[in-house]
Amino acid sequence: MNISKEQIDDLNAVVKVAITKEDYEEKVNAILKNYRKQANIPGFRKGQVPMGLIKKQYGKAVLVDEVNKLLQDNLNKYLTEEKLDVLGNPLPKHQEDFDWDSENFDFEFELGLAPEFEAKLKTKKPITHYKIVADKKMVEEQVNRLQKQYGKIVAQTEVGKNHEVTGTFKNEAEEIEHKTTLEIEKIKSKKAIDALLGKKVEDIVTVKTKGLFKEDYLLASSLGIPQDRAEKLNIEVQFTIEEINERELATLDQELFDKLFGKDVVTSEDEMKEKIKTDSEKQFEQQSDQKLLNDITEKLIEETKFDLPATFLRKWIQLSGEKEMTETEAAEEYVKSEKGLRYQLIEGKIIQDNDLQVQLDELKEFAKGFIKSQMAQYGHINPSEEELENIAARVLGNQDEVKRLSEQLMSQKLLTLYKTQCNLKTKEISYENFVKEVYG
């Protein structure tokens, strides 16, 4: 067997594979001999079928199968040994005069090669790294929410400004019938508030959906409909009152502190507020980091210039799926996937240049940390090391989980690298303003 490469340009090449009879004959004959031993053909005893008949019946199929195996194994071996960084997979070139009745075969494969480029982490303009802080207003609102959550519910006879009203929204034409609990203070519409105040259990109030709540997302959950439908809704709905309650705020005492944070972790209102601030800002770090990762990704794609073997990739996309695409469909798909491919190459280059690796022992520790945080969400705060070891072993026995956790750990390593080497500027901002600035 002979394999050679013809370089077309920096991004395209053709690999030629020449297979001779000597490469496959021994293997094909061995398979056919085995077929002969097992063959049940009328008129012949088992194992006594003439080899000529076996070759006539099975020879071509066995030959094609074995040549294709040889081709695939040796092509992959060649690409690895030659250290060819290919995009997609080799594409077989169509040969009009190809003949499986020949003894020797020549194959050609098109290759799309990965470009060579430099990935610079220092971008031309600084990228904003948001430091989200829990301001006084947010901390006070969280304290109030916790006091309400752990406070006492007291039934009322009529609706007041600080009350919660449980009832059912209904509109037959829109097929809406959903039970929910409204907090009067979260209603924006003055007409709706005026209609509700002073009402009693079993009273029915008609309100308009448009502009009903201070926060738009509350409409969907209150009516039990999808968010995209709620955004377009402008109708009247009837609300039948079933319960009226007032929440007496829980006292900020040691009993509440222990319920919220554990025995004697917090011992005063000031410590509670500081704990809420610290915990909130720790959670905000995840959003800030994700925003930073997204922004750095976009900037690296924008500033790292290189060409791709676009013609080859469009052809590969067209032919490689379960269903062959048209040239137009493949071109459209290439446009959609080009940015992702570019960042995949950039990321791979950064990982290689900075020798970032995921070691088994750190993957195990990462998995244990992930498991511990998951268990904490269900109230299991201090799992034993043995528990974590056993669960981690099961998780890492699943290859899909290993892949997922490895990708997460590598993202973490990249983020750490970006924070130390990219051109960043820190901006301190409240969560409310962060949401406005980043998400509009």
Protein Blocks (a to p, Z undefined) as FASTA:
>chain_A
ZZddddfblmbccddddddfklmmmmmmmmmmmmmmmpccehiaehiacfklmmmmmmmm
mmmmmmmmmmmmmmmmmmmmnopacehjadddddfkbcfkbmbdcddddddddddddddf
bdfbdcddddddddfklmmmmmmmmmmmmmccdddfbdcfkbccddddddfklopacddd
ddfklpmblmlmmmmgopaehiacdddfehkbmblklmmmmnopafklmmmgccdddddd
fbdcddddddddfklmmmmnoghkbgcfklmmmmmmmmmmmmmmmmmmmmmmmmmmmmmm
mmmgcdddfklmmmmmmmmmmbdcdfklmmmmmmmmmmmmmmmmmmmmmmmmnopacdfk
lmmmmmmmmmmmmmmmnopabacfklmmmmmmmmmmpmklmmmmmmmmmmmmmmmmmmmm
mccddddddfklmmmmmnZZ
